[in-house]
Amino acid sequence: MKKNNLSELTDEELVVKKKKLKKTKTINAFLIGFLASIIVIAVVSSIYGKNYSILIPLLFPIYFIYRIVGNSNKNKELEALLKKRGI
């Protein structure tokens, strides 16, 4: 039986979720850095290479960064519950 409410989870289940959250944060930070570097490379190459088709290389990384940040905001409830319980 899957529990949807975080407050109903036991401390052991919250510890597992905390480990998964830490791993997810690390992966998200790496992806955001990687996508930001793609944006920087696209801007620099468009400035020095006189390439005016910069729109597509910028839109995809910006969209994915937006999605990653939006998904990470959903974890604030879990972090608040962990802090409340002192885990």
N, C-alpha and C positions, 0 to 999 in steps of 0.2 A: 504494500500500500504506500503510495507516494504522498508525502506531506507537502502541501503547497505553502503553508504558512511557516515562516522562519522561526517564529516564537515557539512553535510546537516542537522544534527539533531538540534533540538531546545535546549535551555538551560534546560528546564524541562525534556526532554528526556535524556539529559546527566546526570542530577542529579539522575534519576532512574538507569541509567547504572552505575553511581558511587557507589550507594548503593549496587547494585548487585556485583560489583567488590570488594568492601570491604568484603562482606560476602564470596565471593569465595576465597579471599586471606586468610581469617581466616580458612576456611575449608581445603584449600591446606596446610597451615602451620601445622594444626593438623595431616593431613594424612602423611605428610613428617616425622613428629616426630614419629608417630606410626610406619611407615615402617622402619625408622632408628633404632627404638628400637628392631624391629624384627631382623634386621641385627646384632645388638650387641648381642642379646640373642643367635642367631645361631652361631656366632663366639665364644662366651664364652662357650656355651655348647659343641661345637666341640673341643675346647682346653681341657676342663676338663673332658669331657665325652668320649674322644677318638673316637668320631664319625667323620669319614672321608667323609661322604656324605653331605658336606656343600654346594655343588654347587647349588642345587635346592632352598634351603631356602634363598640363597643370590640373585639368579638371578631374581626371581619374584619381591621382593621389590625394587631392583635396577632399573628394567625396569619401574615399576610404578612411582618411583621418577623421572626418566628421562621424562616420559610422562607428569607428573604434571608440572615440571619445563618448559618443552617445550610449554605447553599450556599457562602458565602464561606469557611467553615472548610475546605472541600475544597481550597482553593487554597494551603494552607500547605505542601504537599509541593513545589509548583512554586516558591514563594518560597524554600524551603530549598535547592532545587537551584540556583536562580539565585544565591543567596548563596554557595553552595559553589564554583560555577564563577567567581564574581566578575563576573557580568554585570550 
